[in-house]
Amino acid sequence: MTVTKPDREPSLLERAAKVYDFNAHARLRGTAVPTPPQVDAPPVAPVVPPVIEAPEPESPKLETQIEEAPAPTPAPVSEAEPSHEFVDPTFLAIPEELRAPVGDELPDEFYLPDEASDTVRIDRGMLAANGMIVPGAPVGPLAEEFRLIKRQLLITGARIAESGSADKARMILVCSARPGDGKTFCAINLALSIAAERDTEVLLVDADVAKPDVVAQLGLTDGPGLLDALGDTRIDVEDFVIQTDVPHLSILPAGSKTSMDTELLASARTKSVIARLLEANPRRVVIFDSPPALAASPASVLAMRVGQVMLVVRADHTPENELRAAVNLLDGCEHIQLVLNAVSFVQGGARFGSYYGHAS
């Protein structure tokens, strides 16, 4: 028996479930989430199932024909006006227009781990929930924003290399003046964006050694890393580099916490560890997610090692005097680029991503 339901626009929750596949996370925990029936599927030839008998002997036997609907054709992105609902502050106040785009449904294997692989799988669902770039998803406004940012950084890096500092040209420090400005958010998205380049490998180093968060934001398991290699000269730092399932992207955790983190980063050992990371892959660009410049001293130490600093400034949050103080602390690096984060768009104004059909 075929039941036809009236056509209706899918709800926001249904559209989100279609894109981010909440069932995948439930399956990983051994629970099942009921999937709503598809109402827009075209009719197909019926498939005759086995006869189903009623439980009571005196009841007549029932024969039921069940029609199986094929996978629905991906629906076009809605052109509805953006939502103005409250946004959780853990999303760093990134506007709705810059959240992960709504696009075609992706297969389960896109989210589920591949146990046979030598690489670790980054949690795409967690990236999407945090409003970050999702590798393999349709190009959206946020991806376009970071395309512009990375292009400027790569161009500046090429100029630094031409001036005779080839090693520094391959290193970028992502920093902020104060906590909460979104530096880790920007560091992860920058790494994902540069990893999409055809000729570049990216190593994202969690150098916020006091409060590391990169590994957790990617849904990975923490382990030894940078500080362990700095504290023991017998350790090869490459042994701690995590290869991910995102092409061209690897991660180096912060490692075991110590009260001597600034001293370790300022030691001669840091120079040899960084040289090892660069030597291991000549195509590698190293991105350091550092502590806020005004909150911890390692930022100013790391700034002297890299070719560029990407200083994240949060709109309507970072005072000008703190921004100037942060720049002064980071002046060991000659090239400091400012990135304005969490900008509010004017209704009706131009947005990146409209060319791809994902801007509302």
Order of alpha helices (4+ residues) and beta strands (2+ residues): alpha-alpha-alpha-alpha-beta-alpha-beta-alpha-alpha-beta-beta-alpha-alpha-beta-alpha-beta-alpha-beta
